[in-house]
Amino acid sequence: MSLKEAAARKGSFLHALRAVAWSFFGVRKNSEYEKDVKHLNPVHVIVAGLLAAAVFVTALVLLVKWVVGSGIAG
């Protein structure tokens, strides 16, 4: 399958977000993975992955600022 054909898949962005969220936890059934490979649009998966990574890093930065600012860490 070519990249052009894969990018033309009609998988929803919400489905891609769900797949990326499960992959962040490392919990994924092989059958679900196979289904995702066949149906998800790779462009959606890349965008969802970048978005999830940005949210994760932002949450960590805010958590560290809160802990340092509250005096718990020092």
Protein Blocks (a to p, Z undefined) as FASTA:
>chain_A
ZZklmmmpcbdfklmmmmmmmmmnopacfklmmmmmmmpcfklmmmmmmmmmmmmmmmmm
mmmmmmmmnommZZ
